[in-house]
């Protein structure tokens, strides 16, 4: 009896989407999952060969502080609240690239020295596929 109850729903789905019958859907799902698995296996993951950390001189381009603020809005006669946290934005420049940080400790060290130089930690990661990723991870 339960099967008879759901049969009209299956027919309605078959009418609305004729190309998604149960066999076609299973076949399509199998092909999709197989393609995803093959893509993941063939692409593989790059392995880290080396990580190097060095201290470099970076220029403090800008420091901005935005205080926390509260936003109120109404939905169906009820008041809702969103509390936006404080932002401590620090922008450092090294080797003609800008790096943006949101860190209160870094902001406190850099806010009085805009345009000055700070010792920054520069990390370079080398992978087995020949690619390397370099970025500033923080300041000393």
C-alpha positions in Angstrom: 0.0 0.0 0.0 2.8 2.4 0.7 4.3 1.8 -2.8 0.9 2.7 -4.3 0.9 5.9 -2.3 4.2 7.1 -3.8 3.6 5.9 -7.4 1.8 9.1 -8.5 4.6 11.2 -7.2 7.1 9.2 -9.2 4.9 9.6 -12.3 4.6 13.3 -11.7 8.4 13.6 -11.6 8.7 11.6 -14.7 6.3 13.9 -16.5 8.0 17.1 -15.3 11.5 15.8 -16.1 11.3 13.1 -18.7 15.0 12.7 -19.1 15.5 12.0 -15.4 13.9 8.7 -15.1 15.2 6.4 -12.4 17.6 4.5 -14.7 18.9 7.7 -16.4 19.4 9.4 -13.1 21.4 6.5 -11.7 23.5 6.4 -14.8 24.1 10.2 -14.8 25.0 10.1 -11.1 27.4 7.2 -11.6 29.1 9.1 -14.5 29.4 12.3 -12.4 30.8 10.5 -9.4 33.3 8.6 -11.6 34.5 11.8 -13.3 35.0 13.4 -9.9 37.0 10.4 -8.6 39.1 10.2 -11.7 39.9 13.9 -11.6 41.0 13.7 -8.0 43.2 10.7 -8.6 44.8 12.0 -11.7 45.4 15.5 -10.4 46.9 14.3 -7.1 48.2 16.5 -4.4 51.4 18.4 -4.6 53.8 17.5 -1.8 55.8 20.0 0.1 59.5 19.7 -0.5 60.7 22.6 1.6 59.6 25.4 3.8 61.9 28.4 4.3 61.4 31.3 6.7 63.4 34.4 6.6 63.2 37.9 8.1 62.7 40.7 5.6 62.2 44.5 5.8 58.6 45.4 4.8 57.1 48.8 4.5 53.9 49.7 6.5 51.6 51.1 3.9 48.5 51.7 6.0 46.8 50.9 9.3 43.1 51.3 9.8 40.9 50.6 12.8 37.1 50.2 12.5 35.2 50.0 15.8 32.6 47.3 16.3 29.1 48.4 15.3 25.6 47.0 15.7 23.0 46.7 12.9 19.3 46.4 13.7 16.7 45.2 11.2 13.1 44.1 11.3 11.6 40.9 9.9 7.9 40.2 10.4 7.6 42.6 13.3 10.6 41.2 15.2 13.8 43.1 15.7 17.0 41.2 14.9 20.6 42.3 15.6 23.9 41.8 13.8 27.0 42.7 15.8 29.9 43.5 13.5 33.3 42.9 15.2 36.2 45.4 15.3 38.6 45.4 12.4 42.3 46.0 12.7 43.6 46.3 9.2 47.4 46.5 8.5 48.8 46.6 5.0 52.4 45.7 4.5 54.4 46.0 1.2 57.3 43.8 0.3 58.8 43.1 -3.2 56.1 45.3 -4.8 53.3 43.1 -3.3 50.9 44.2 -0.7 49.8 41.9 2.2 46.7 42.6 4.2 46.3 41.5 7.8 43.5 41.8 10.4 45.3 41.5 13.7 45.0 43.7 16.7 48.5 42.9 18.0 50.1 43.8 14.7 47.9 47.0 14.5 49.2 48.1 17.9 52.8 47.7 16.8 52.4 49.4 13.4 49.9 52.2 14.0 52.5 54.8 15.0 54.9 53.9 12.2 53.0 54.3 9.0 55.4 54.6 6.1 58.2 53.1 8.2 59.9 49.7 8.0 59.2 46.7 10.1 60.8 43.2 10.3 58.4 40.8 8.7 58.4 37.0 8.5 58.6 35.8 4.9 57.7 32.2 4.3 58.5 30.3 1.1 57.0 26.9 0.5 58.3 24.8 -2.5 56.3 21.9 -3.9 57.3 18.8 -5.9 55.5 20.0 -9.0 58.0 23.0 -9.3 55.7 25.6 -7.9 56.5 27.9 -5.0 54.3 30.0 -2.8 55.8 33.0 -0.9 54.0 35.3 1.5 54.4 37.4 4.6 52.9 35.5 7.6 53.5 38.1 10.3 55.9 40.6 12.0 58.5 40.2 14.7 
